[in-house]
Amino acid sequence: MASTMQFARATSARFLGALQYQDYRTMWYATMAAGAAAWALIVARGALAYDLSRSSLLVGVVTFSAMAPQMVVPFFAGYMADRFDRRKVLAWSFAVNVVQNLALAALVFTDQLQVWHMVVLSVVNGVARAVQMPTSQSLVPNLVPKERLLNAVALNSATMQASRLLGPLLIVPLLATVDIGWSLVVCALLYCYGLAAILRIKTQSTGIIDRTKGAVANFLEGFSYIYSHPVLLAVVLVSVLHCALTMSFESMLPGLARERLGMGQEGFALLMMADGAGALVIVVVLAGIESERTRGKLLLWLGLVSGLAPMALAGSGVVSGAWASMFLIGASQAGFMTLSQVLVQYMVPDSVRGRASGIYTFHVGGMMAIFNLVNGALAEALSVPLILSVTGGAFVAVMGLSLLRGPLRQIYASGLRQELRAEAGA
């Protein structure tokens, strides 16, 4: 019995070590709530857009509207996260999303909803999310000791991935039984909980703004930092291509679920739940991996699987096959992006962490926004399975070509070794 308890404690310390720190734990709960709200909103908004138009293009336009701010806002958000108290910046982003979700729900309940309403409110939601993401990423390293950073980043990613399961799960019964507006009320309540949690965090956190430099120079510091360090830049560029080619499928799923798989209004949510389940499993596993060599090898293999999994979804003509494929998609994509984010956070110093996180979000989020719009438009003329097959195959080729890059090849072979950290400027 004693040995069992010791094993349980050792396992908990390995996989959940960062959660012993109160402020991090509070942040973890807030991130989980916000992520669940965000994914529930993606599903509800996609269902609304498809019901209004029966068009994947309109779903793509609405999705693009929510993601487009990530092509601009992270520049400013990263600067704000280094200039002001990160807790306060994060709290404001949560508050904006509470109001946005309630406004959308009110339009649905009163039968006043029009397409332009969805586009405008999607932009508001996207701006708040684009502020939240780099701010939370830059706050996490200040809430745990340095030796717990990798575990903290992985667990933070776990909340984001688990929310892909939790968010749709919370609204599936509502989509199937009552007005879709109640799903939006649930989203607002989740953001309210997250806001209350953020306000309880005690740790103050800011970056360093060089007073001897002008505002523009300080503003661009994160951009110049990433682009002047080859290892860091290589990781970011592969992440960008990953988001463009494998993660920009939300605009196509409502049509795929209804037209190819014969699922109802809740079909999109059910597919996203399988995606979230796979994502949750892999990030929990990653949280307990301490070997640099193992992390490096997993980065390579998860990248390859994240290209192959959409191809498997393209060939799935039955619901069970689509669920299995979505589970693989969620696991491989979440695992790859978690490891990439860990690499970025490990290589960037806290003085520019907010700005560097903003630039990273700008690259990956902006590319997802563009390609969700492109894929939604292509789905009007081409079959969704064809698009999934071509883009998935393209990323498999990208991973093969990445082996030709010395820094990436070294990371795949042995992880982020000391000499690579030094080259990255950390």
N, C-alpha and C positions, 0 to 999 in steps of 0.2 A: 504493500500500500504506500509506504514511504517513497519507494523508488518511482511509483506511478506519479505521485504528487511532484517529485523532483523533476521528472520528465515533463510534466504539464507546465511547471513553472519555467523550465528552460525553453520549452517551445514557445510559450507566451512571450518571454523576454526576447526571443529571436525574431518572431514574426510581428509582435505588437509593441515592441519596446518604446517607440515614440509616444504611445498613448499614455504612458505613465506621467507625462508632463501636462499639467492641467490646462494651460493656455492652448497647447497644441490640440489636446483632446476636444476643447470647446470649438476650436477652429475646424476640427475634423467633422464634428456634428453639423456645423454651419455649412460646410462645403457639401456634405451629403444632402442636406435639405435643398440647397440651391441647385445642385446637380439634378436631383429628382424633379424639381420644378422645371428646370430647363428642358429635360428630355420629355417630360409629360407635355410641355407646351409645344415642342417640336411635333409630337404625334397629333395632338389636338388641332394645332394650326394646319398641319398637313391634311388632316381629314376635312377640316372646314374648307380649305382652298379647293380640294378635289371635289367636294360636294357642290361648291359654287360653280365650278367650271367643267368638271370631268376632264381636266387638262393637266398633264404632267408639267407642261410649260409654266402654268400659273403656280403650281406647287414650287417649281424651281425659282420663279420670280420672288415668291414670298420667302422661301428659304434663303435666297441670295440677299434679300433685304435685311434679314436678321444677321447674316454673316458679313455683309459688306462693310459695316463699321470696323471690322477687324483689319481692314486694309488701310485705315487711317488712325482710328482712335488709340490703338496701342502705343503709338509714338507719344501721345500726350499722357496716356495712363501711366506708362513707365516713368515718365518724368515726374508726374504727380506722386507716384509711389516712392520716389527717391527724395522728393522735396517736402512732402507732408507726412503726417502720421498715417501709416498704411492701414491701421484699424479704421480710421475715420473715412478714408477714401473707399474702403471696402463696404463700410456701413451705408454710405450714400448710394453705392451701386445696387445694394440689396433693396433699399427703399424705393428707388426708381422702378425696379421690377415688380414690387408689390402694386404700385399704382398702375403700371402698364397692364398687368394681368387683370386687375379689377375693371379697368376701362374696356378691355376686350370682352370680358364676361358681360358687362352691362350692354354692350352693343348686340351681343348674341341674344340675351334675354329679351331685349326690346325689339328684336327683328329689324334692327337698323344697320346690320353689318353689311358693308360693301367692300369690294376688293381693295380700294384705296385706303380704307381704314386698316385693313390687315397689313398692307405695305408700310404705312406710317408707323403703326405700333410695333411691327417687326423691327424697324430701324431703331426705335427707342429701346426695345429689348436687346438688340445687338450692341448698341452703344454701352449699355450697362454691363453686359457680359464681357465686352472688350475691355472695360475698366477692371472688372472683377478678376479676370484670369491672370494677367501679369501681376496685379497687386497681391493676390493670394499666393502666387508662386514666390514672390519676393519676401513675403511675410513668413512663410514656413521655416526657412533656415534660421530665423531669429527666435523660434519658439522651442528649439531642441538643441542639445550640445552637438558639436560638429560630428562626433562619432556616431550620432543617430541620424545624420542628415539623409543618408541613402534610404534608410528605413522609413523616415518621415515623408520623403518625396514619394516613395512607392505607396505608402498608406494613403497619402493625399490623393494619389492617382486612383487608388482603390475606391475611394468615395465617389470619384467622378465616374468610374466604370460601373460600380454597383448601382449608381443612380440611373444608369441606362436600363437596368432591370426594374428598379423600384419605381421610378417615375411612371413608365407605361403600365406597370402592374396596378398602381393606385387608381388609374383612370379607366382601365379596361371595363370594369363593371359599370361605370358611368356612361361610357360610350355605347355600351350595349343596351342600357336600360332607360336612361334619362337624358335630358337636354345636355348637349356638349358644353354648355356654359358652366355647368357645375365642375367640369374638369378644370376650367380656368380658375374657378374659385379655389380649388385644391392647390393649384400652382401658387396663387397669391398667399395662401396660408403657409405653405412651405417656405416661401421667402420671408414671411413674417417671423417664423421660428428662427431662420438663419440670421436675420437682422438682430433679434434679441440675443442670440448667442454671440455674435461678433461684438456687441456692446459690452459683453462680460469679460472680454480679453483684456488683461492688464499690461502685457508687454508692449512697450512703445518701440516702434521700428521705423527708421527712415534710412535713406541712403546718404551719400555725400555729394553736395553740390559745390563745385569749385567756384568760390566767390571771385577769383581772379579772372575767370573766363566770362564771356558774355552769355546771355540766355540761349542763343542759338547753338553755341558751342557745347554747352551743357546738355541741351536738348538732344543733340546728335551723338553724344558720347557712347551710348549703347550701340548705335549703328556702326560707328567706327571701331568699337572694341571687337565686335563679332567679325567684321570683315578684315581685320588686321591680324587675326589668329587663324592659321590654316586648319588646325584640327577642329576647332569650334565651328568654323565655316563649313567644313565638310559634313559634320553631323547635322547642321541646320539644313543644308541643301538636300541631303537625302531625306530628311523629315518632310521638307516641302514637297518633293516628288511623291513621297508616300501619301501625303494628304490629298494631293491632286489626283492621283491615279487609283487609289484604293478606298479612300474615306469619303468621297463626295457622291454618295449614292442615295441620300435621304429623299431627294426630289423624285427619284424613280421608284421608290418602294411602294407608295400607295397604289400606283397603277399596276405594278408587278403583283402585289398581293390580291388585287381584285380581278384583274383581267386574266392573268396567267394561272394563278393558284386558286381562284374562285373563293377567296376569303371575303368577309364582310367588312364593315366600317372599322371593326377592331383588328383587322388583319395586319395593318401597319404596326399597331402597338404590339401584337403578338410576335412579329418578326423582330422588332426592336428589343423585346424582352429576351429572346434567344441571344441576340447580339450582346446585351448587357450581362447575361449569365456567363457567357464565355469570357467577357472582359473581366468580370469579378474573379473568376477562378484563377486566371493567369496573374493578375496583379497581387493577389494574396500569396501565390507561390513566389513571385518575384520579391516580395517584401522580406522573405526569409533567406534569400540567396546572398551569401556573403562573399563568394569567390569572384574576383574580378574576371578570371578566365571564363567561368561559367556564364557571367553576364555578357561577355563579349561574344561568345558562341551563340547564345540565345538571340542576341541582336540580329545576327546574320540569318539564323533559321526562322525566326519569327517574321523577318522581312520577306523571306521567300514564301512562307505560308500565307502572308497577307496578300500576296499577289495571286496565289493559287486558289484561295478560298472564294473570291468573287467569281472565278471561272467555274467552281463547283456549284455556286448558286445559279449561275447562268444555265447549267445543265439540269437543274432540279425542276421537275414538272409536277411534283407532289409536295404537299405541305410538310411532311416529315423530313424529306430531303432538304427543303428550304430552311427548316429550323436547324438541322444539323450544320448546314453551310453557314448560316448566320452565327451559330455558336463559334465556329472556326474563325469567321470574320472578326467577331468581337474579341476573341482571345488573341489572335495574332496581331491585330491592329493596336489594341490596347497595350499589349506587351511591348511591341516595338516602340510606341510613342512614350510609354513609361520609361523605358531604358534610355531613349533619346533625351528625354527631359532630365533624367538623373545626370546624364553626361553633361548637359548644358549647365545645370545648377552647380555641379561639382567644379566646373572650370571657370565660372564667373565669380569675381569677388563681390562682397556685399555692397561695396561703395557704388557699383553701377548695376546691381542686380535688378532693380526695378526697370531701368531703361533697357537692359539686355533682355529681360523677360518680355518686355513690350515689343521689342523687335522680333523676338522669336514668335510671339503670338501673331504679330503682323504677317510674318512669312507663312506660317502654317494655316492660320485662320483665313487670311486673305485668299490663299490658293483654294481652300475648301469652298469659300464663297463663290469664286469665279467658276469652279468646275461643277458645283451643284447647279448653277444656272445653265452652263453649257450642256451638262448631261440631261437636264430637264428639257431643254430645247431639242437635243438630239433624239430623245425618246419619242418626240412627236413624229419623227421621220424614220427612225431606225428602231429595231427591236431592242428592248432592255437587255436580254441575254447577250446580244452581240456587243453592246457597249461594255458590259461587265467583263466579257471575255477579252476584249482588246485592251482595256485599261489594266486589267489584272496581269495579262501577259506582258504588257509594257513595263510594269514595275518589277516583275521577275527579271526582265532584262536589265533594269536599272541596278538591281542588287548584284547581278553578275558583273556588270561594269564597275561597280563600286569596289570590287576586289582589286582593281587595277590602281586604286588610290592608296598610296603607302600608309597614311595615318589610319584610314578606315580598315585596311587589311590588318594592321597591328591591333586595333581595337577588337576586331572579330576574333583574332587569335588569342589575345591575352588580356583583354579589357583595357581600362584606362590606366596604363602604367605611369609611374612617376615622371618619366621623360616626356610623355605625351601631355601630362598636366602642365609641366613646365613650358612646353612649346605653346600650349593654349593660353599661357599667361596667368594661370591661377596662382 
